Amino acid sequence: MSAPQLVVHRDKELMAQAAAARLITRIVDAQAARGSASVVLTGGRNGNGLLAALGSAPARDAVDWSRLDLWWGDERFLPEGDPERNVTQARAALLDSVPLDPARVHAMPASDGPHGDDVEAAAAAYAAELAAAAGPEDHGAVPSFDVLMLGVGPDTHVASLFPELPAVRETERTVVGVHGAPKPPPTRVSLTLPAIRAAREVWLLAAGEDKAKAAAIALSGAGEIQAPAAGAYGRSRTLWLLDAAAASELPRDLYPTASA
C-alpha cells in the first residue's frame, strides 16, 4: 500500500493537460524498461478529458502505440457501440486517432456480445482475459498495470464500486457484475479493489466542486466500504490529481504545498 500523493491544478483543463503529459512519460518509461506498457482507462468527463488532451499533446508520438495494452476499470453493460459505453467514448476522444494494435485493446464485453445479457458471464470472461495476460512476475490474476486511472464520483465511487454495495466488498474475484448501481445504467462490469491494487500506480482524477466532498472524505481516513475511493491505491504509488475546486474541502494538512 502506498500513501496518497496529491497534485492540485488551477482548473480542470490544466489538470487534463498535465495528467496527459505525465501519462506519456510513464508509458514511455515503461516501454523503455520492459518493452511494452499496460494502462487501465477510466471513463467520465475527467477520464475522457485526459484522453482528449493526450491526443493533442505534442509529445504523444513519443509513445509506441503498438506496444501499449489498454484495459478498462469498468464498463456500462450496454450494446456494442452505445454512446454511453466507456470504450465508445474513449475511441472518439483518442483511440481511433492513434495506431494501436487492436489485439491489445481489451474492451469489456457488451450486452449484445457472446455472453448476451448475462453480466456475470461477461465479468468472468474479462477476469479470464486478465488472468491470461498476467505473467509469473505479476501479483495475482491480473497484469501489473503500469498506470490504472480512476475517476472519483461525488459519492466517492471508483470504477463501478459504489458505497456499501456488494462489489466493493469483493475480496477474491478480480472482475464482478454490478447490479442496481445508483446511477444509470444500473448494470455494469467492474474491476474489484484487489485488481485495482495490483497496479504499480493508481491515479485518481477529480475535478469540479461536485467532487470536493468526496475527495475530502476519501483522503481523511474513511473506510473503503463507505468510501470506495479510500480503498484504491497502487503498489508503488497512489496519485490524486485534482483541480482547485475538487481540492477546496481538503483539510489544510492534506493540501500539497507545491501544486500547479
Stockholm file with secondary structure:
# STOCKHOLM 1.0

chainA/1-260         MSAPQLVVHRDKELMAQAAAARLITRIVDAQAARGSASVVLTGGRNGNGLLAALGSAPARDAVDWSRLDLWWGDERFLPEGDPERNVTQARAALLDSVPLDPARVHAMPASDGPHGDDVEAAAAAYAAELAAAAGPEDHGAVPSFDVLMLGVGPDTHVASLFPELPAVRETERTVVGVHGAPKPPPTRVSLTLPAIRAAREVWLLAAGEDKAKAAAIALSGAGEIQAPAAGAYGRSRTLWLLDAAAASELPRDLYPTASA
#=GR chainA/1-260 SS CCCEEEEEESSHHHHHHHHHHHHHHHHHHHHHHHSCEEEEECCHHHHHHHHHHHHTCGGGGGSCGGGEEEEESEEECCCTTCTTSHHHHHHHHTGGGSCCCGGGBCCCCCTTSTTTTCHHHHHHHHHHHHHHHCCTTSSSSSCCCSEEEEECCTTSCBTTBCTTSGGGGCCSCSEEEECSCSSSSSCEEEECHHHHTTSSEEEEEECSGGGHHHHHHHTTTCCTTTCGGGGCCCSSEEEEEEETTTTTTSCTTTSCSSCC
#=GC SS_cons         CCCEEEEEESSHHHHHHHHHHHHHHHHHHHHHHHSCEEEEECCHHHHHHHHHHHHTCGGGGGSCGGGEEEEESEEECCCTTCTTSHHHHHHHHTGGGSCCCGGGBCCCCCTTSTTTTCHHHHHHHHHHHHHHHCCTTSSSSSCCCSEEEEECCTTSCBTTBCTTSGGGGCCSCSEEEECSCSSSSSCEEEECHHHHTTSSEEEEEECSGGGHHHHHHHTTTCCTTTCGGGGCCCSSEEEEEEETTTTTTSCTTTSCSSCC
//
